[in-house]
């Protein structure tokens, strides 16, 4: 949903009417960062009520405003504190508060407000800002002011695998007839579980038996890095590494064994602190020939 300046003016006028009809003598208006600030400024000008920069020690006759109610958790903290609130929009699933003025009920689609920078990094920073508000934090306090920017920068690194291609990493050479196991073991890996967006980490063992070509050994580690820097499940991560080797190197067989700890099991849920998940992805001779598979396992151990 594109929300433009004329829409904003109409909704501001609607809120002004509601507030005047309430006959409540508000002493100040506070805009919740970031979305509530433009509305706070507009209402302050229309109602001739001064803006306030914080609520510390202020009486509930300060009107607290935001752009919308979604889950309602952000505004609940203020309603519970005795403040009246005003928003431009409320969604169908949003709670209805007795002390809330609302201009419009809208659908569940995302709203692009005209005062927001909806491009690149600036738009992405709205997501962690909303998350901080959702958990009841104040994004404007000193320790959190730069957090959205740092959060996006960290996620750029954690998910950089999406911008990389296997063909840009893999370079093969003549194998000169070598046909034994090539194994790089204990490759450190860090990834993010796609189910809870929590980290899992551990080590991977990647092996192949060359056909006609061999691969620069560091490329095995780079394959792990490429696929682990995406939202993942451990099983798929191993399969993707093996498939990349089979497709681009054409070996007689390829394998990826991963041992990893998952925060979604250690920090939440069943909270089993010593649990380690082990997965194996095999193709070619490692799948078909038990002797080749046993030799691989001995080398890993």
Number of C-alpha atoms within 10 A of each C-alpha: 11 9 12 12 11 9 13 18 13 12 19 21 15 16 21 20 13 15 19 11 9 10 8 11 12 16 16 21 28 23 24 23 17 15 19 19 18 18 25 28 17 16 24 18 12 12 14 12 18 16 19 17 10 12 15 6 6 12 14 17 15 22 28 24 29 23 23 23 23 17 14 17 16 21 28 17 12 18 18 11 11 14 20 22 23 28 24 23 20 22 18 12 12 16 15 14 15 9 15 17 22 23 21 14 14 15 12 13 8 9 14 14 17 13 11 12 14 13 8 8 14 14 12 16 19 19 14 17 22 18 14 18 17 16 10 14 14 17 21 16 9 9 9 15 13 13 17 22 17 14 15 18 13 12 12 15 11 18 18 16 19 14 10 13 12 17 9 7 14 18 14 13 11 12 13 11 11 14 16 12 17 17 19 19 19 16 16 16 19 18 26 23 20 13 10 11 13 16 17 24 20 18 18 24 23 27 23 31 23 23 18 17 19 22 20 12 11 11 16 24 20 16 22 25 19 20 24 29 23 22 21 18 15 23 16 14 23 24 19 17 25 25 18 16 23 18 9 15 21 19 21 18 24 29 28 27 22 26 19 20 20 24 21 19 17 16 12 12 9 9 13 15 12 9 13 16 13 15 16 16 21 20 19 17 18 22 14 12 11 11 11 16 16 12 13 20 12 8 11 15 7
